[in-house]
Amino acid sequence: MMNQPMIRRITVALAAIGLAACSADEATSPSTSLDLNAAASQAALGDINSLNGLLGMLGLQQTGAPITLPSLCAFSSADQAFDCPTQTISGLTLRTQYYLYDASNVSLSAFNAATTSSLRLVNDLTGNTTVPSTGSTISATVSHHSDMKLGGLLATTRTLNGTSTDHEVITSTGGSVGTRSTVDLNSTTSNVVFPTTGETRWPSSGSITADATTATTLGVLPSVSVTGHAVVTFNGTNIATVVSTFAGVTRTCQVDLTGATAPRCN
C-alpha cells in the first residue's frame, strides 16, 4: 500500500504556510482585532482536515494543528473578499479567501467589531506533487476545497456551518508492483457552536459528518474499495466523541483534539 499519510501531511503543512503568508502590511486590510483572529480560527475548525485524530477514524492519516487565518489580507472589490497571497509549493497551490458580512448579510470591505456579524472562510488547495520514498516514487494529484461560515459574531454564541471536499489520486512507481489509490473525503459541518467568552477554544455543541472512500489498485489486480463514515460531536472540551464505521466495523471513540493523547475506543 502506498504512503497516503505522507500526502495528507503535505496538504496540511502547505495550508498553514499559505495562511501565515498573508501580509501584515497591507494598507487595505482590516484592523488587527483579536476578535477577528479568534473568529477566523474557529471557522477553520469546521474543516475535518484541521482537527487532530479525526481522519484516523476514517482510515486516513491524522493532521496537524488547526489552521488559523491572520487578520490581514487585502480586500478585493471584484469578489468582495479578502484575498491572501496565493502560495505554490512543491506543485501545490493554495488560495485562501475570507468574507465579512453585516447582520443583513451584506458584504463589508473592512472589519468593524460593532457591525461585523459573520465571517466566511474559503480554502482551495490544488496541484500535483511528488513525495520522497525509499525504493519508489510516490506522486499525488490533490484537490481540496472548504467553505465555512461562522455567524453570531455580535451574539453571545457563534454558530459554524459549511462543507469540505477532498479528492486525491496517489500513484507509486519504481517498486516491484505499481499501485494507485483514489481518495475521496466529503464532510459537512452542522451547527457547531462556540461561546464568545471564556477560555475554551473548543465547540460546545454541534457535529461534523464525514464520508471517505479509498479505491486502491495493486498492479494489474482489480481495484479494492474501502469506505468510512464518521460523526463527530462536540461538548465544549478538547475531547470529542466520534462514532465511526470503517471497513464495516463500527466503534465509538473519545478523541483528543489537541493530538496529545491517542483515541480511546470501545
C-alpha positions as CSV (number, residue, x, y, z in Angstrom):
1,M,0.0,0.0,0.0
2,M,1.3,3.5,-0.8
3,N,2.0,6.1,1.8
4,Q,-1.2,8.1,2.0
5,P,-0.2,9.7,5.3
6,M,2.7,11.5,3.6
7,I,0.3,13.1,1.1
8,R,-2.1,14.2,3.8
9,R,0.7,15.7,5.9
10,I,1.8,17.8,2.9
11,T,-1.6,19.3,2.3
12,V,-2.0,20.5,5.9
13,A,1.6,21.9,6.1
14,L,1.0,23.9,2.9
15,A,-2.2,25.3,4.2
16,A,-0.5,26.6,7.3
17,I,2.3,28.2,5.3
18,G,-0.1,29.9,2.9
19,L,-2.3,31.4,5.7
20,A,0.7,32.6,7.6
21,A,1.9,34.4,4.4
22,C,-0.9,37.0,4.5
23,S,1.0,40.2,4.9
24,A,0.5,42.3,8.0
25,D,1.5,45.4,6.0
26,E,-1.5,45.6,3.6
27,A,-2.9,49.1,3.7
28,T,-6.4,47.9,2.6
29,S,-6.6,45.2,5.3
30,P,-9.0,45.2,8.3
31,S,-7.7,46.1,11.8
32,T,-5.7,43.7,13.8
33,S,-8.6,42.7,16.1
34,L,-8.1,39.7,18.4
35,D,-11.8,39.0,17.9
36,L,-11.4,38.7,14.2
37,N,-8.4,36.4,14.6
38,A,-10.3,34.2,17.0
39,A,-13.4,34.1,14.8
40,A,-11.2,33.0,11.8
41,S,-9.6,30.3,13.9
42,Q,-13.0,29.0,14.9
43,A,-14.1,28.9,11.3
44,A,-11.1,26.9,10.4
45,L,-12.1,24.2,12.9
46,G,-15.0,23.2,10.7
47,D,-12.7,21.5,8.2
48,I,-12.2,18.0,9.4
49,N,-8.7,18.1,7.9
50,S,-7.7,20.6,10.6
51,L,-8.7,18.5,13.6
52,N,-6.3,16.1,15.2
53,G,-7.2,12.5,15.3
54,L,-10.4,12.5,13.4
55,L,-9.1,11.3,10.0
56,G,-7.7,8.2,11.7
57,M,-11.3,7.1,12.4
58,L,-11.8,7.0,8.6
59,G,-8.6,5.1,7.9
60,L,-6.7,8.2,6.9
61,Q,-3.8,10.0,8.4
62,Q,-4.5,12.5,11.2
63,T,-3.3,16.0,10.5
64,G,-1.6,18.8,12.4
65,A,-2.8,21.7,14.4
66,P,-5.9,23.6,13.4
67,I,-5.3,26.2,10.6
68,T,-5.8,29.8,11.6
69,L,-6.3,32.8,9.4
70,P,-4.3,36.0,10.0
71,S,-6.4,39.1,10.3
72,L,-4.6,41.0,7.5
73,C,-5.3,40.1,3.8
74,A,-6.2,42.6,1.1
75,F,-9.8,43.4,0.2
76,S,-10.8,42.9,-3.4
77,S,-13.8,44.8,-4.6
78,A,-14.1,42.4,-7.6
79,D,-15.2,39.5,-5.5
80,Q,-16.0,41.3,-2.2
81,A,-13.4,39.0,-0.5
82,F,-10.2,39.5,1.5
83,D,-7.6,37.6,-0.6
84,C,-4.5,36.2,0.9
85,P,-1.5,35.9,-1.4
86,T,-1.6,32.6,-3.5
87,Q,1.1,30.2,-2.4
88,T,2.6,27.5,-4.6
89,I,5.0,25.0,-3.0
90,S,6.1,21.6,-4.4
91,G,3.5,21.8,-7.2
92,L,0.5,22.5,-4.8
93,T,-1.2,25.9,-4.9
94,L,-3.2,27.3,-2.0
95,R,-5.7,30.1,-2.3
96,T,-7.4,31.5,0.8
97,Q,-10.2,34.0,1.0
98,Y,-12.5,35.3,3.7
99,Y,-15.6,37.3,3.6
100,L,-17.2,39.6,6.1
101,Y,-20.9,40.3,6.4
102,D,-23.2,42.6,8.5
103,A,-26.4,41.4,10.1
104,S,-28.3,41.7,6.8
105,N,-25.7,39.5,5.1
106,V,-24.3,42.5,3.1
107,S,-20.6,42.2,2.3
108,L,-18.2,44.5,4.2
109,S,-14.9,45.9,3.0
110,A,-13.4,46.3,6.4
111,F,-13.8,44.7,9.8
112,N,-15.8,46.5,12.4
113,A,-16.4,45.0,15.8
114,A,-19.7,46.8,16.1
115,T,-21.2,45.7,12.7
116,T,-19.5,42.5,11.5
117,S,-22.0,39.7,12.1
118,S,-20.5,36.8,10.2
119,L,-17.3,35.5,8.6
120,R,-16.9,33.1,5.7
121,L,-13.6,31.3,5.2
122,V,-12.8,29.6,1.8
123,N,-9.7,27.4,1.2
124,D,-8.7,25.8,-2.1
125,L,-5.6,23.6,-2.4
126,T,-4.8,22.0,-5.8
127,G,-1.9,20.6,-7.9
128,N,0.5,17.8,-8.3
129,T,3.3,16.8,-6.1
130,T,6.0,14.1,-5.6
131,V,6.8,12.6,-2.2
132,P,10.2,11.1,-1.5
133,S,10.0,7.4,-0.7
134,T,12.6,4.6,-0.4
135,G,12.8,2.5,-3.5
136,S,9.9,4.1,-5.3
137,T,8.4,7.4,-6.5
138,I,5.1,8.5,-5.0
139,S,3.1,11.2,-6.7
140,A,-0.2,12.8,-6.0
141,T,-2.8,15.0,-7.6
142,V,-4.5,16.9,-4.8
143,S,-7.8,18.9,-4.8
144,H,-9.2,20.3,-1.6
145,H,-12.0,22.8,-1.1
146,S,-13.6,24.0,2.1
147,D,-16.2,26.7,2.7
148,M,-17.1,27.6,6.2
149,K,-19.3,30.4,7.6
150,L,-19.3,31.5,11.2
151,G,-22.3,33.5,12.3
152,G,-23.2,35.2,15.5
153,L,-20.2,37.4,15.9
154,L,-22.4,40.0,17.5
155,A,-24.3,37.5,19.7
156,T,-23.4,35.5,22.8
157,T,-22.7,32.4,20.8
158,R,-21.2,31.8,17.4
159,T,-22.5,29.0,15.0
160,L,-20.5,27.4,12.3
161,N,-21.8,25.6,9.2
162,G,-20.1,24.5,6.0
163,T,-18.7,21.8,3.8
164,S,-15.3,20.4,2.7
165,T,-14.3,18.1,-0.1
166,D,-11.1,16.3,-0.9
167,H,-10.0,14.3,-4.0
168,E,-6.6,12.8,-4.2
169,V,-5.1,10.4,-6.7
170,I,-1.9,8.8,-5.4
171,T,0.4,6.6,-7.5
172,S,3.5,4.7,-6.6
173,T,6.0,3.6,-9.3
174,G,9.5,2.1,-9.3
175,G,8.8,-0.7,-6.8
176,S,8.2,-4.3,-7.6
177,V,4.4,-3.6,-8.2
178,G,2.9,-0.2,-9.0
179,T,-0.1,1.0,-7.0
180,R,-2.7,3.7,-7.5
181,S,-5.2,4.9,-4.9
182,T,-8.0,7.4,-5.2
183,V,-9.2,9.0,-2.0
184,D,-12.4,11.0,-1.7
185,L,-13.4,12.7,1.5
186,N,-16.6,14.8,2.0
187,S,-17.6,16.4,5.2
188,T,-20.5,18.6,6.5
189,T,-20.2,20.9,9.5
190,S,-23.6,21.4,11.2
191,N,-24.5,24.0,13.8
192,V,-21.1,23.8,15.6
193,V,-21.5,26.3,18.5
194,F,-18.7,28.3,20.1
195,P,-19.0,30.6,23.1
196,T,-17.8,34.1,22.6
197,T,-16.4,34.4,26.1
198,G,-14.4,32.2,28.4
199,E,-11.1,30.3,27.9
200,T,-12.4,27.4,25.9
201,R,-11.4,27.2,22.2
202,W,-13.5,24.1,21.6
203,P,-17.1,23.9,20.3
204,S,-19.7,23.5,23.0
205,S,-22.1,21.5,20.7
206,G,-22.7,20.6,17.1
207,S,-21.3,17.9,14.7
208,I,-19.2,17.2,11.7
209,T,-20.3,14.3,9.5
210,A,-17.7,12.8,7.1
211,D,-17.6,10.1,4.5
212,A,-14.4,8.7,2.9
213,T,-13.8,6.2,0.0
214,T,-10.4,4.8,-0.9
215,A,-10.1,2.7,-4.1
216,T,-6.7,1.0,-4.5
217,T,-5.3,-0.9,-7.4
218,L,-2.2,-3.1,-7.0
219,G,-0.5,-3.9,-10.3
220,V,-3.0,-5.5,-12.7
221,L,-5.3,-6.7,-9.9
222,P,-8.9,-5.4,-9.7
223,S,-9.4,-2.2,-7.7
224,V,-10.4,-2.7,-4.0
225,S,-12.6,-0.1,-2.3
226,V,-12.9,0.7,1.4
227,T,-15.4,3.2,2.8
228,G,-15.5,5.1,6.1
229,H,-18.2,7.1,7.8
230,A,-17.9,9.2,10.9
231,V,-20.0,11.5,13.0
232,V,-18.1,13.9,15.4
233,T,-19.9,15.6,18.2
234,F,-18.5,18.3,20.5
235,N,-19.1,19.1,24.2
236,G,-17.0,22.2,25.0
237,T,-13.8,20.3,25.9
238,N,-10.9,19.1,23.8
239,I,-12.4,15.6,23.9
240,A,-14.8,14.9,21.0
241,T,-17.0,11.8,20.6
242,V,-16.6,10.0,17.3
243,V,-18.9,7.2,16.1
244,S,-17.2,5.7,13.0
245,T,-17.7,2.8,10.6
246,F,-14.6,1.8,8.7
247,A,-14.3,-1.3,6.6
248,G,-17.6,-2.5,8.1
249,V,-16.6,-2.1,11.7
250,T,-18.4,0.4,13.9
251,R,-16.8,1.8,17.1
252,T,-17.2,4.8,19.4
253,C,-14.1,6.7,20.4
254,Q,-13.1,9.7,22.5
255,V,-10.7,11.7,20.5
256,D,-8.3,14.4,21.9
257,L,-8.5,17.3,19.5
258,T,-5.1,18.6,20.7
259,G,-3.5,15.4,19.5
260,A,-1.7,15.0,22.8
261,T,-3.2,11.6,23.6
262,A,-4.3,8.6,21.4
263,P,-8.1,8.0,20.8
264,R,-9.9,5.8,23.4
265,C,-12.3,3.4,21.7
266,N,-14.7,0.7,22.7
